[in-house]
Amino acid sequence: ATPWPYEASWEAITRTYERIHNHGDFVAHHLDGGVPWPEALAGSGYTDAVNEELDTRLALTDPLLPAYVALSPLSIGRDDLALYWGESVNMARPGDWATATFADPDVRTAYARWSLDVVAHFDPTWLNYGIEASDYLYRRPEAWDAFVGFAQHVHDAIKAEHPDVQLMVSVALKHPDDPAAATIRERLPELLPYVDVLGVSVYPYAFFGLEDGGNPANLPEDWLAQVSDIAPDHPVAIAETGWIAQDLVVDAGSWSLDVQSTPEWQAEYVQALCTQANALDAQFITWWTMTDFDTLWEATLGSDPLAAIWRDTGLYGAGGDPRPALEVWDAWHARPLAD
């Protein structure tokens, strides 16, 4: 799981790492708050905020466990270059960076150097250098060729210094019948020469447009297996996923959700997820949230309607009680790898 905490406190942070270590065999560090663009290009060292975040994560991670690190060159909306990570996350890009694109040599150089610094820091087994790159493909198809060139540059730079790191980008799966899924099947393979493992980001209850979408019995048969149509010859990993354990209502202006779910349906999703991932021989599964983050959502995130999509996906409820899904998760985790 990722170490996303349930509240902004040291106790919540350390307890989250403890739960990850108790219920998994790797830590997923998901760094999606921008890129220190000018510092990475200049090699001048990062801000205290960046260094503190990286150092804290490393200090709390069991050194005997492998690490999966995910970085994003894309904005949160996955339709532009990532914002700036300076004294805080997702700041406006300064100076000429404000109009930079993936075709710019400085962008490619800076991101490759940032990736190399992160690899040196965490020594990860897997590095995802393109979180949900598929969203950029169908939102900005006219800029996709430049992104592919960017990916080639970053891949080559990392492999030159760290040939054993398993490099990834991730695909945000849609319903297999969604027109976006057809675009992904057609053009995402252009990235495959520059990845060792294809990551999968999948939250079907929110992004598949299903009727009665909180019940996993309504998932299409190939909801996960569709990744084999995208990358038939590549190993895969579930880079991030989750399922709500209670009802979700989101009203974000032009976009809304009204999905009913239960702890039992969440457990059924974990069973379906692990069964299908096992059939795909997936290298790992990352569950996004160990614990519901109601307190963080209200007190720190300002009750952001989009963040509510993931708020109630914890294997532990907001009160700290384990959910039925955790028992299913632990049963799969205890199985021999060959099963």
N, C-alpha and C positions, 0 to 999 in steps of 0.2 A: 504494500500500500504506500501511498504518498504520506509524508508527515504533516499533512494539512491539519491544523489543530482545531479543536472545538471551541476554543476561546483564546483571547490574546493574553495568555498568562504563561509563565515559565512552567507551572505545574501541568498545564494542558499540553504544552510542547513535549515535555519529558515523558508524560504518560502516553502520549501518542506514539513516540518512538518505542516505548516499552511494549505497547500492544503490537506494533509492527514486528518487533523481534520475537514476540511470543507466538505469533500466528503466521509468520512468513519466513522466507529464507533469502530475502534481499530487500533493499530499501530503494524506493523510487524517488529520486530528486527531480522535481518538475519545476523548472525555472522559466516562467512565462511572464515575467514582469518587465520585459524590454531587454535591450543590449547596451552595454557601455561603449557606444560606438567610437567617440573620439579617443577615449583612453586605450581601447583595444588597438586602434590604428596606430597610435603614437607609441604604444608599449610603455606608457608612463605610469602604470599602476592604477588601480581602481579606487573608487571612493571608499570611505570607511563603511558606508552602508552595504556596499557590495561585498567587501572583504568580510564583514561581520556575518553576513548571511551565509556565505560559503563556509567560513570557519566553524560556525555554530552547527551547521548541518553535518559537517565532517566529524566534529567532536562527539556528536550524539549518535553517530552510526557505528554499529558493531563492526570493528575492522575485519572480523573474520567472515563477514557476509559480502557477497558480491554487490556491486552498485549498478543501478540503471539510472542514467542521467538524461533528462530531456530538456532541450533548448528550443527556443523559437525565434527565427528571424522575422516572424510575422506578427502583426498587430493582433490584439485580442479578437478583433472582428475578422481576422484572417483575410483581409482584403488590401493590405498595404505592408510596407516595411515596419518592423517592430519599432516601438517607441524607445525612449532613452531610459536606461537604468543608471541613475546618478545617485543623488542623496535620497531619492525614493524611487519606487518603481513607476513605470509608465509615465514618465515626464515627456514633455514636448521635445522632439529632436532639435538640438541646437544648430544654429548657423546653417551651413550648406547641407547638413544632414536632413534638414526639414524637407528638402525636395529630392533626396537621393532615391535611387531605384536599384533593383537587383542587377541591372546591367552595369552599374558603376564599379570600376575596379576597386575603389576604396571600400565600398560596401563588402565586396567579396574578400578582400584582404583583412578587413577589420573582423568580420565574422569568423573567418578561419582562425585568426589569432585568439579571439575570445574562446572558440571551441577548444583550441589547443591548451589554453590556460586552464579551462575547466577539466579537461582530461588529466592534466598534470596534477590538479588539485585532488580529484576524486579517484583517479585510477579506475575508471568504471569498466565493467565487462561489456556493457552496451552503452552507446551514445546515440540518442535520437537528436539529430541536428535540424529536424524540420517537423515540429509538432503540427499535426493536421494539415500538412501541405496540400492535401487534396482539396480543401476548402478554397485555397487560393486559385487552384486550377479552374473551378467552375464559377468563381466570382470574378476572376480577372483572366479569362482565357487569352486575351490579347497579350498579356505579359508573361505567359507561361514559358515561352522559349527562353526568356531572360532568366527565369527562375531555374530552369534546367541547367543553364550554363553556370549559374551561381552554385548549384548543388555539385556540379562536377568539380569546380574549383575547391570548394570546401572539402569534399571527399578526398581529393588528391592530396591536399595539404595535410590532412589528418593522417591518412594512410602512410605518407612519407615518413612521419615520425612515430606513429603508433600503429604498425600494421596489424596487430592482434586485436585491436578494439573492434567490436562488432558495431558497424555503423547502420543507423536506421533513419528513415522518415516514417511518419505515420499517416494513415488514411482514415478519415472520419467517415465511417460507413453510413450510408443512407438505406432506405428501403430498396431492395433490389429492383423494384419497378420504377423508382424515382428517375426522372430524366438526368438528375445529377449523377446517379449511379452509372448510367450509360456513358457519360462523359468521363468519369473516373476509370471505367474499364477500358475506354479507348486510349486515354492519353497518360494516365499515371505510369504505365509501364516505361515511359520515357525516362523516368527517374531510376528505374531498377538497376541499371549498370553502376549506380553510385550508392547502392545500399547492399548490406549483407543480409539484413533481416528486415522484413516489412512489418512495421508496427500497425496495430489496429486500435482506433479510438471508437467506442461504440456505446451509445446510450439510447437504446431503441424506444424506451418509454417516452422520450422527449422528441426525438428527431426522426422517427420513422413514419409519423403521421397515421398511426394505427387507431382504429376505432376500439375503444376500451383498451387503450395502450398500456395500462398498468398491469394487465394480466399477461404473463409471459406465454400462456397457452395460445395467444393470438399472434405470436411471432411467425413470420413466414419460415418455411422449412430451411431455406438457405440464408437466413439472416446473418450468420457468421461465415458459413462455408463459401459465400460469395467472394471472399478474399482469394480463393483459389482461382477464380476467373481473372482476377487482376494480376496475380503473381504466381502462376502455376508451378514455377520452378524455384521459388524462393521460400526459405523458412519464414515463419511468422511468429509474432508475439503480440499478446494483448497489452498494448501500451497503457490503456486506461479504459475503465468501464465502471458501471455502477447501476443500481436500481433503487428506486424510492421504496420505502417501507410504509409510507402513509400518503394521503391525498396531496396532490400538488395543484395549486392554482397560481398561475402567473399572468399578470396583465402588464405588458411592457409596451403599451401603445399599439403599434401596428402588428405586434406579435403576442399571442396569448396561448396558454395551455390550461386545460382542466382535465387532470388525470387522476383516477382513483387507484389506490394500491393498498396493500396490506403487508405485514411482516411475513406472512406465509407466501405471498406471491414473490416477495424478494428472495426468499429461500428457494423457491422453484426456479427463479432466474439463475441463481448461483449454480444449481444443479445442471440446468441446461447449458450454461456458460462453460462449466468445467467439462461436461460431456463432449461438447462440440470442440472446445479447445484441445482436448485430449485427442479427438479424432484427427485434428489438423496437426498434431504433434507440435503444438505451440511451445515456444521456449520458456515463456513465463506469462503470468497474468498479474496485472496491477489493478487492484480495487482502489477507486479514487479516495474514499473517505473511511477511515476507521470508525469515526464517531460522528453522529449528527452534530452540526455546528450551529444550532439555533442561537446560542449566545454570541458567537462571533458574527453571525449574520445580522443580528439586531444591533449590537453595541459597536462593532467595528466596520462592518460593510454597509451600514446605513439601510438595512432591509432592502438591499439591491434585488430587484425582481429577477434578474437573470441568475444571480448566485443562488436563488431559491431552487433552481433546477437540481442542484446537487446537495442541498442542505440536509435532506432526510434520507441519504443513501448509506448511512453508517451501518457497519456490522454491529455497532453498539448504538443504542438510543441516546438521546440527549441527556438522560439521567444516568448514563453509564451502565445500563443493564444490557447484557448480550442479547442479540436477536437470534431467532431460529436459523437465519442465514449463516451465522458464525459457526454453528455446529456442522452445517453442510460444508462450509469452507474448510474447517479443520479436518473433517473426514477425508476430503480430497487431498489436503496438504500432507496427511499422514501416509498416503498411498505410495508404494514404491514408484520410482520414476518410469519404470517400464510398463506400468499398467495403462 
